[in-house]
Amino acid sequence: MAKPDTSQPAIRPSRRSVTLALIGLVAGGLAVLWRVLWRLRPPSRSVSQTRFRVQSSSMAPTFQGPSKVAVCKHCGQEFLVFQESIGSGWPIRCWSCGGVAALNGQAVEGDRCEVIPLDGPLRRFMVIAFEKSGQRMIKRIWGLPGELIELRGGEVFIDGRPLQKSLTQFRHVAVHLSTWEHPQSLKNPTAKPELRAASIGRWTQEDSTLRWQFLRPAPIHPQDRPVEDWMECVRTTDESPCLSTPSQIAQTDDLLVELQFANSRINEPRSLAIQVPYGERQLQFEITNDNTLRNGKRGTKGETRIIRTKMQRSLTIALCDGRVLISGDQATEQRFAIGDFETSQAEPIDGLYLHAEGIEVTQASVYRDLAVHPPRAIEAQASWKIPGDAYFVLGDCQAISKDSRNGLGTVRSDAVLGTVLARPDKDIGSGK
């Protein structure tokens, strides 16, 4: 006879109890994660730690340090002179006329800046603030973690290959030199074009041709020579009117030209012929919107390169790191190797020439690239293997900058405070 089953049926948890248990587990996990993240959070920084006034000109002209106001004794032009170059014994020269200037006693404090917390990975050419040896500094990133960076004859090599900037990167680091503007009375066809005072260099106009030349004070004593000899035309360098002390000077043929055009006749064929020296070459090329022409060469010896692009209202041209970069009206950037351009057989030219056909230029601006100086000491190294958690940084004004080339070393990622922006608010703290 079979015995009756006296075992109790299995008790299953209710759906509500399961839901409450899961909610408890999730809440507990979130609480643990919050504690971990709270301990790992970066230390909070007061306003005095995130805002500061720049105390040196090593990042000029991007961020300018303390300066004094100088006045030219000949033309009356006022300009700034870096604090670092005052008291050197060298005369202060005016970059407008070449005359001798004197300080007027007025001091100008450094730019006001703010540190912006990082919201993503650090990229090349970013300006960062960091702490090193108890000091706060700002520099520009040139080398990334793990890279081998080399300085050869003013060029930067990354892992054995030359560093080549895109047009966007060039715009980001470019130093403004000079701007020419058509008069405001554009509606008056009889108005004579006027030239705006240039920051560096001289613009001249003849018919539809614009010419820009890089000028600097000639190495003479102005009192011993006539006024017309006070300035000299040379190839573009990274000299600064604010730095009166003769120092390291680097030549740079890397230029960026931004052009604005009048809105009239925007649908008609137009072209812009350009002549400019670059290294040992004398480049000559023509940019056009004529759809009947193709990219190529023309001329008796193929010395003129033809580049077709859209350019109704604007055009950007850059000679950068051995390439010609072209972009018009937000069109896709076009890139051409300098080696593909034939050297013009014409007489050597002493500046940038722009000849417009069927187009009216209303504004033209010229910028230069940041020149890279070798280490100051002859025996110093010229290549660096960057650690996996550090960055190679340089100052924009390398003639006076202490950076990764000359004793500062690389910057560890945990020492980076953030990126830097100019801020016109009240300054608090200090930075170098």
C-alpha positions in Angstrom: 0.0 0.0 0.0 1.5 3.3 -1.1 2.2 5.9 1.6 0.6 9.3 1.2 2.8 12.2 0.1 3.3 14.4 3.1 6.0 16.8 1.6 5.1 20.5 1.4 4.8 22.1 -2.0 7.7 24.5 -3.0 7.0 28.1 -2.1 7.7 30.4 -5.0 8.6 34.1 -4.3 6.0 36.5 -5.5 6.7 38.8 -8.5 6.7 41.8 -6.2 9.4 40.4 -3.9 11.6 39.6 -6.9 11.2 43.1 -8.2 12.0 44.6 -4.8 15.1 42.4 -4.6 16.4 43.5 -8.0 15.7 47.2 -7.1 17.8 46.7 -4.0 20.7 45.2 -5.9 20.7 47.9 -8.5 20.5 50.6 -5.8 23.4 49.0 -3.9 25.5 48.8 -7.0 24.9 52.5 -7.9 25.8 53.5 -4.3 29.1 51.6 -4.6 29.8 53.2 -8.0 29.0 56.6 -6.7 31.5 56.2 -3.8 34.2 55.1 -6.2 33.6 58.0 -8.7 33.5 60.5 -5.8 36.9 59.4 -4.6 38.3 59.5 -8.1 36.8 62.9 -8.9 39.3 65.7 -9.7 39.8 68.2 -6.9 37.5 71.1 -7.1 39.2 74.3 -8.1 38.2 77.8 -6.9 37.9 80.7 -9.3 41.4 81.8 -8.4 42.7 78.5 -9.7 40.8 78.6 -13.0 41.3 82.3 -13.9 44.6 84.0 -14.0 46.6 86.7 -15.8 49.5 85.6 -18.0 52.9 86.6 -16.6 55.2 85.9 -19.5 55.1 86.4 -23.3 56.3 82.8 -24.1 52.9 82.2 -25.8 52.7 85.6 -27.6 51.0 86.7 -29.7 48.3 84.1 -28.8 48.5 85.1 -25.1 50.6 88.2 -24.3 52.4 88.8 -21.0 53.2 92.1 -19.2 54.4 94.8 -21.6 55.3 98.4 -21.8 54.0 101.0 -24.3 56.6 102.5 -26.7 56.2 105.6 -28.9 58.1 106.2 -32.1 60.0 109.5 -32.0 59.6 109.9 -35.8 56.0 108.9 -36.7 54.4 108.8 -33.3 53.2 105.2 -33.7 52.4 103.5 -30.3 53.1 99.8 -29.8 53.8 97.2 -27.1 57.2 95.9 -26.1 57.5 92.7 -24.1 58.7 93.0 -20.5 61.4 90.4 -21.3 63.1 92.5 -23.8 63.3 95.8 -21.8 66.6 96.8 -20.4 68.7 94.8 -22.9 70.6 97.9 -24.1 69.3 97.5 -27.6 67.3 100.4 -29.1 63.6 99.9 -29.6 62.7 100.2 -33.2 59.4 101.1 -34.8 58.0 98.6 -37.3 56.0 101.2 -39.1 58.8 103.5 -40.2 62.0 102.0 -38.7 62.7 105.0 -36.4 63.8 104.8 -32.8 61.1 104.6 -30.1 61.1 105.3 -26.4 59.0 103.9 -23.5 56.3 106.3 -22.3 56.0 104.8 -18.8 52.7 103.1 -19.4 52.5 99.4 -18.4 50.1 96.9 -19.8 49.3 93.7 -17.8 49.2 90.3 -19.3 46.1 88.8 -20.9 43.4 87.4 -18.7 42.8 83.7 -19.2 40.5 81.0 -17.9 41.2 77.3 -17.7 38.4 75.2 -19.2 38.1 71.7 -17.8 38.8 68.9 -20.3 35.7 67.4 -22.0 37.6 65.0 -24.3 41.0 63.8 -25.3 43.9 66.3 -25.8 44.8 67.0 -29.4 47.8 68.3 -31.2 48.0 72.2 -31.2 45.7 72.6 -28.2 46.8 75.3 -25.7 46.8 73.8 -22.2 47.5 75.0 -18.7 49.5 72.7 -16.4 51.5 72.7 -13.2 55.3 72.1 -13.4 57.7 72.5 -10.5 55.1 74.4 -8.5 54.4 76.9 -11.3 51.4 77.2 -13.5 52.3 77.5 -17.2 50.5 77.6 -20.6 52.0 76.0 -23.8 50.8 74.4 -27.0 50.8 70.7 -27.6 53.0 69.5 -30.4 53.8 65.8 -29.5 51.3 63.2 -28.3 51.9 60.3 -25.9 54.2 57.6 -27.3 55.4 59.6 -30.3 59.0 60.2 -31.3 59.3 63.9 -32.1 62.3 65.4 -33.9 63.3 68.9 -34.9 65.2 69.1 -38.1 66.1 72.4 -39.7 62.9 74.1 -38.5 60.7 71.2 -39.4 58.9 68.8 -37.0 59.0 65.1 -37.6 56.6 62.7 -35.9 57.8 59.0 -35.9 60.1 59.8 -38.8 57.6 61.5 -41.0 57.2 65.3 -41.5 54.3 66.8 -39.6 51.8 68.3 -42.1 49.0 70.5 -40.9 45.5 70.6 -42.4 44.0 73.9 -43.3 42.0 73.9 -40.2 45.0 73.3 -38.0 47.0 76.0 -39.8 44.1 78.5 -39.1 44.3 77.4 -35.5 48.0 78.4 -35.0 48.4 81.1 -37.7 49.9 84.4 -36.6 48.2 87.5 -38.2 50.7 89.8 -40.0 48.7 92.3 -42.1 45.3 93.1 -43.6 44.3 95.2 -46.6 40.8 96.5 -46.9 38.9 98.2 -49.7 37.4 101.5 -48.6 34.0 101.4 -46.9 32.5 103.5 -49.8 32.4 100.4 -52.1 29.0 101.7 -53.5 30.8 104.7 -54.9 32.6 103.4 -58.1 34.8 106.5 -58.3 36.2 106.1 -54.8 39.9 105.6 -54.7 41.0 102.4 -52.8 42.8 103.1 -49.5 45.3 101.0 -47.6 44.8 100.3 -44.0 47.9 100.5 -41.7 49.5 97.1 -41.7 50.6 95.3 -38.5 53.6 93.9 -40.2 54.5 94.5 -43.8 53.3 96.8 -46.6 50.5 96.5 -49.1 50.6 98.2 -52.5 48.0 98.2 -55.2 48.2 98.9 -58.9 45.1 98.3 -61.0 43.9 94.8 -60.2 47.2 93.6 -58.6 47.8 93.6 -54.9 51.3 93.1 -53.5 52.3 92.4 -49.9 55.9 92.6 -48.6 57.4 91.6 -45.3 59.2 94.7 -43.9 61.4 95.0 -40.8 63.6 97.7 -39.4 67.0 97.7 -41.2 70.1 97.0 -39.1 71.3 100.6 -39.2 71.4 103.7 -37.0 68.5 105.7 -38.3 70.2 109.0 -37.4 72.9 108.2 -39.9 70.7 107.3 -42.9 67.8 108.8 -44.8 64.3 107.8 -43.8 63.8 105.6 -46.9 66.6 103.3 -45.7 65.1 102.7 -42.3 63.1 99.7 -43.4 64.2 96.6 -45.4 62.2 94.0 -47.4 63.2 90.4 -46.5 61.7 87.0 -46.6 59.1 86.4 -43.9 60.5 85.6 -40.4 59.0 85.0 -37.0 60.3 88.3 -35.6 57.9 90.4 -33.5 57.6 94.1 -33.1 57.1 93.5 -29.4 60.5 91.8 -29.0 63.2 94.5 -29.4 66.1 92.2 -28.3 67.9 90.6 -31.3 67.5 86.9 -30.7 66.9 83.7 -32.6 65.1 84.4 -35.8 63.6 81.7 -38.0 62.5 82.2 -41.6 59.1 80.9 -42.5 57.7 80.8 -46.0 54.5 79.1 -44.7 51.8 81.7 -45.3 48.0 81.7 -45.1 46.0 84.2 -47.2 42.3 84.8 -46.7 40.4 86.8 -49.4 36.9 88.3 -49.4 35.2 89.2 -52.7 32.5 91.6 -53.6 29.1 90.1 -54.3 28.7 91.5 -57.7 29.3 89.2 -60.8 29.5 86.1 -58.6 28.2 83.8 -61.4 30.7 85.0 -64.0 34.1 83.3 -64.6 36.8 84.7 -62.4 40.4 83.9 -61.7 43.2 84.9 -59.3 46.8 84.6 -60.3 49.4 84.2 -57.5 53.1 84.5 -57.4 55.0 83.9 -54.2 58.5 82.6 -53.2 58.7 79.4 -51.3 62.1 78.0 -50.2 64.2 77.8 -53.3 61.2 77.9 -55.5 59.2 80.7 -57.0 55.6 79.5 -57.3 53.2 80.7 -59.9 49.6 79.4 -60.1 46.1 80.4 -61.0 42.9 79.7 -59.2 39.7 79.8 -61.2 36.0 78.9 -61.0 35.8 78.4 -64.8 34.2 75.0 -65.4 35.7 74.8 -68.8 39.2 74.6 -67.4 40.7 71.5 -65.7 43.4 71.2 -63.0 46.7 71.1 -64.8 49.4 73.4 -66.1 49.8 75.9 -68.8 52.3 78.3 -70.2 55.2 77.9 -72.6 57.1 75.7 -70.1 54.1 74.7 -67.9 55.2 77.1 -65.2 51.6 78.1 -64.3 49.6 75.6 -62.3 45.8 75.8 -62.9 43.5 75.0 -59.9 39.8 75.0 -60.2 37.5 75.7 -57.2 34.4 77.5 -56.1 35.2 81.1 -55.0 32.1 83.3 -55.1 32.6 85.2 -51.9 35.8 83.9 -50.2 39.0 82.0 -50.9 41.7 80.7 -48.5 45.2 79.8 -49.8 47.9 78.3 -47.7 51.5 77.3 -48.3 52.1 75.0 -45.4 54.6 72.2 -44.7 55.5 71.6 -48.3 52.0 71.7 -49.7 49.5 74.2 -51.2 46.1 74.1 -49.6 43.1 75.7 -51.3 39.5 76.2 -50.0 36.8 78.4 -51.4 33.2 79.1 -50.2 33.3 76.2 -47.7 34.4 73.8 -50.5 36.4 70.7 -49.7 40.0 71.4 -49.0 42.3 70.7 -52.0 45.9 69.7 -51.4 48.8 69.9 -53.8 52.5 69.0 -53.1 54.9 71.9 -53.7 57.0 69.5 -55.8 54.2 69.4 -58.3 54.7 73.1 -59.0 57.2 74.2 -61.6 59.5 77.0 -60.6 58.7 80.2 -62.5 61.4 81.4 -64.9 60.6 85.1 -64.2 62.7 87.5 -62.2 62.8 86.7 -58.5 60.0 88.4 -56.6 60.1 90.0 -53.2 56.7 89.3 -51.8 53.2 88.0 -52.4 51.5 89.0 -55.6 47.7 88.7 -56.2 46.3 89.5 -59.7 42.5 89.3 -59.9 40.6 89.0 -63.2 36.8 89.4 -63.2 36.8 89.6 -59.4 36.9 92.5 -56.9 38.8 91.8 -53.7 37.4 93.7 -50.7 39.7 92.3 -48.0 43.0 90.4 -47.9 44.7 89.1 -44.8 48.1 87.4 -44.5 49.1 85.1 -41.7 52.3 83.2 -41.0 52.9 79.8 -39.5 54.5 79.2 -36.1 58.3 78.7 -36.8 59.9 76.0 -34.8 63.3 76.8 -33.3 66.0 74.2 -32.5 67.2 73.8 -28.9 69.3 76.8 -27.8 72.3 74.8 -26.8 74.2 73.3 -29.8 74.8 70.1 -27.9 71.2 69.7 -26.8 69.2 66.8 -28.1 66.9 67.3 -31.1 64.7 64.2 -30.7 62.5 63.0 -27.9 60.6 59.8 -27.2 57.5 61.0 -25.4 56.3 58.8 -22.5 52.9 57.1 -22.8 51.3 59.5 -20.3 52.9 62.8 -21.3 52.9 65.5 -24.0 55.6 67.5 -25.8 54.8 71.3 -25.5 56.3 74.4 -27.1 55.6 78.1 -26.7 54.4 80.2 -29.6 57.2 82.8 -29.1 60.0 80.3 -29.1 62.7 83.0 -29.0 62.0 83.4 -25.3 60.0 80.3 -24.4 61.2 77.7 -21.9 59.5 74.5 -23.0 60.1 70.8 -23.8 63.0 71.7 -26.1 65.2 73.4 -23.4 64.8 72.1 -19.9 61.1 72.0 -19.2 60.7 68.4 -20.3 57.4 66.7 -21.2 54.2 67.4 -19.4 52.4 64.5 -17.6 48.8 64.1 -18.3 47.8 64.3 -14.6 49.5 67.7 -14.4 47.2 69.2 -17.1 44.6 71.5 -15.7 42.7 72.1 -18.9 42.6 74.1 -22.1 43.0 77.9 -22.0 40.8 80.6 -23.3 41.2 84.4 -23.2 38.7 85.9 -20.8 38.1 89.7 -20.3 36.7 89.3 -16.7 38.5 90.3 -13.6 41.8 88.5 -13.2 42.6 86.3 -10.2 45.8 84.4 -9.7 48.8 84.3 -12.0 50.1 82.1 -14.8 53.4 81.8 -16.7 
